[in-house]
């Protein structure tokens, strides 16, 4: 089985909505962490232009990737500049430390 890493950077105001939606569609595990940075839409009124966002990371089978991306997109979308971004990367290896086994096939 091929796995993908889905990384979404979303606004702090929608992270709970995204987390709930991912739980509703049956995502087994997620990692959420706070990040600071800026992208295309900088906040010129904030010192140093830095914004706080949350980064959500999901590792999922390739056949579930589109469903997860769609769920994140719909739950984080506000139609505003700076709503966030989603990146999908194929994993070259995925291992379970407890079992000491490779999980991707």
Buried (B, 14 or more C-beta within 10 A) or exposed (E): EEBBBBBBBBBEEBBEBBBEBBEEEEBEEBEBEEEEEBEEEBEEEEEEEEBEBBBBBBBBBBEBBEEBBEBBBEBBEEEEEBBBEBEBEEBEEBEEEEEEEEBBE
